[in-house]
Amino acid sequence: MVEVKKARRDVEQELKRLRKVQAMVVSDPEIMRGTPVFKGTRIPVELVAEMTAEGATVAEILAGYPALNRERVELAQLYVAAFPRRGRPAHRPWAKKKPVRVTRQRRATA
């Protein structure tokens, strides 16, 4: 026998949080070229999620962006994880590294 009641409850709670954050975010081509921002602001959701991922506290973010509230800051990472940005990734881990191997070829002179 497999008990799924708790797992179902957990999934339902996360789906409820996802619907809540989806209602807080708007993506309009007229606002910052369609970048997802919190409704009523021009604050990108990805920016807030990056700040929390880099270790900024909720209090620090709220000090810098008083238009936000604790709930919006906490749900930003959920939104970014659920709705990743389309297109090429902005992060290029190979950009600042030395090449593994460099080959030089001589040109034949005529």
C-alpha positions as CSV (number, residue, x, y, z in Angstrom):
1,M,0.0,0.0,0.0
2,V,1.3,3.4,-0.9
3,E,0.3,6.5,1.0
4,V,0.1,9.5,-1.3
5,K,-2.0,11.8,0.9
6,K,0.9,13.9,2.2
7,A,2.6,14.0,-1.2
8,R,-0.6,15.2,-2.8
9,R,-1.0,17.9,-0.1
10,D,2.5,19.1,-0.7
11,V,2.0,19.3,-4.5
12,E,-1.3,21.2,-4.0
13,Q,0.4,23.7,-1.7
14,E,3.2,24.3,-4.2
15,L,0.7,24.7,-7.0
16,K,-1.2,27.2,-4.9
17,R,2.1,29.2,-4.4
18,L,2.8,29.0,-8.1
19,R,-0.6,30.4,-9.0
20,K,-0.2,33.1,-6.4
21,V,3.2,34.2,-7.9
22,Q,1.8,34.0,-11.4
23,A,-0.9,36.4,-10.4
24,M,1.8,38.8,-9.1
25,V,3.8,39.0,-12.3
26,V,3.0,40.6,-15.6
27,S,4.9,40.4,-18.9
28,D,3.9,43.2,-21.2
29,P,5.9,44.2,-24.3
30,E,5.2,47.9,-23.4
31,I,6.8,47.4,-19.9
32,M,10.6,46.8,-20.1
33,R,10.3,45.0,-23.5
34,G,8.3,42.1,-22.0
35,T,10.6,41.3,-19.1
36,P,8.5,39.7,-16.4
37,V,8.0,42.3,-13.6
38,F,6.0,42.5,-10.5
39,K,2.6,44.1,-11.1
40,G,2.5,47.8,-10.4
41,T,6.3,48.0,-10.5
42,R,9.1,47.9,-13.1
43,I,11.1,45.5,-10.9
44,P,12.2,42.4,-12.8
45,V,11.4,39.1,-11.1
46,E,14.7,37.6,-12.4
47,L,16.6,40.4,-10.7
48,V,15.1,39.7,-7.3
49,A,15.6,36.0,-7.8
50,E,19.3,36.5,-8.7
51,M,19.8,38.8,-5.6
52,T,18.4,36.1,-3.3
53,A,20.4,33.4,-5.0
54,E,23.6,35.4,-4.5
55,G,22.9,35.7,-0.8
56,A,21.0,39.0,-0.3
57,T,18.6,38.9,2.6
58,V,15.0,39.8,2.2
59,A,15.5,42.8,4.4
60,E,18.3,44.1,2.1
61,I,16.1,43.7,-1.0
62,L,13.2,45.4,0.7
63,A,15.5,48.3,1.7
64,G,16.5,48.7,-2.0
65,Y,13.0,48.1,-3.4
66,P,10.3,49.4,-1.0
67,A,7.6,48.7,-3.6
68,L,8.0,45.0,-2.9
69,N,6.9,43.0,0.1
70,R,8.3,39.9,1.8
71,E,6.0,37.5,0.0
72,R,7.0,38.8,-3.5
73,V,10.7,38.5,-2.7
74,E,10.3,34.9,-1.3
75,L,8.3,33.8,-4.4
76,A,10.6,35.3,-7.0
77,Q,12.8,32.2,-7.2
78,L,9.8,29.9,-7.6
79,Y,8.7,32.0,-10.6
80,V,12.1,31.9,-12.2
81,A,12.4,28.2,-11.7
82,A,8.9,27.5,-13.0
83,F,9.1,29.8,-16.0
84,P,12.7,29.9,-17.3
85,R,13.7,32.6,-19.7
86,R,13.6,31.6,-23.3
87,G,16.5,31.9,-25.7
88,R,20.2,31.8,-25.1
89,P,21.4,31.9,-21.6
90,A,22.8,35.2,-20.4
91,H,25.4,33.3,-18.3
92,R,28.4,32.1,-20.3
93,P,30.7,30.1,-18.0
94,W,33.3,29.6,-20.8
95,A,33.7,33.3,-21.5
96,K,36.5,34.1,-19.0
97,K,38.3,30.8,-19.1
98,K,41.5,30.1,-21.1
99,P,41.0,27.8,-24.1
100,V,41.8,24.2,-23.6
101,R,43.9,24.0,-26.7
102,V,45.1,26.5,-29.2
103,T,46.1,25.4,-32.7
104,R,48.1,27.6,-34.9
105,Q,48.4,27.0,-38.6
106,R,50.9,28.4,-41.0
107,R,49.7,29.8,-44.2
108,A,51.5,28.8,-47.3
109,T,53.3,31.7,-48.9
110,A,53.2,32.1,-52.7
